[in-house]
Amino acid sequence: MYHYDPSTALEELTEDATLPNPVHIRDMILRKHPSTDKALELNRLFVEYQKCFGETQKLGKEILRQLVESLSLNRNSI
């Protein structure tokens, strides 16, 4: 499980194109105990990642919702 191993998470991202949950990213950062400067830099990147992750989830949900809706309309018209 990649949840606490950044190397495995990166490998899985490359292979499967799945993004790790922001909670797991945050845990990885905390477990590495970065220096103060590095922690600030990582936190800025994390906040942006979290924002983009949420926006991507919304888009994905909307696409799936519309697909389900169109499938049910197609079934009803047959």
MOHU-V131379 format. One record per pair of residues at least 12 apart in sequence whose C-alpha atoms are under 8 Angstrom apart, sorted by the first residue. I is the first residue (numbers start at 1). J is the second residue. D is the distance in whole Angstrom. If there is no record, write none. Layout:
I/J/D + I/J/D
//
This chain:
3/20/8 + 3/24/5 + 3/25/8 + 3/27/8 + 3/28/7 + 4/24/7 + 4/27/7 + 4/28/5 + 4/31/8 + 5/28/7 + 6/28/7 + 22/46/8 + 22/49/7 + 22/50/6 + 22/53/8 + 25/46/8 + 26/46/7 + 29/42/8
//
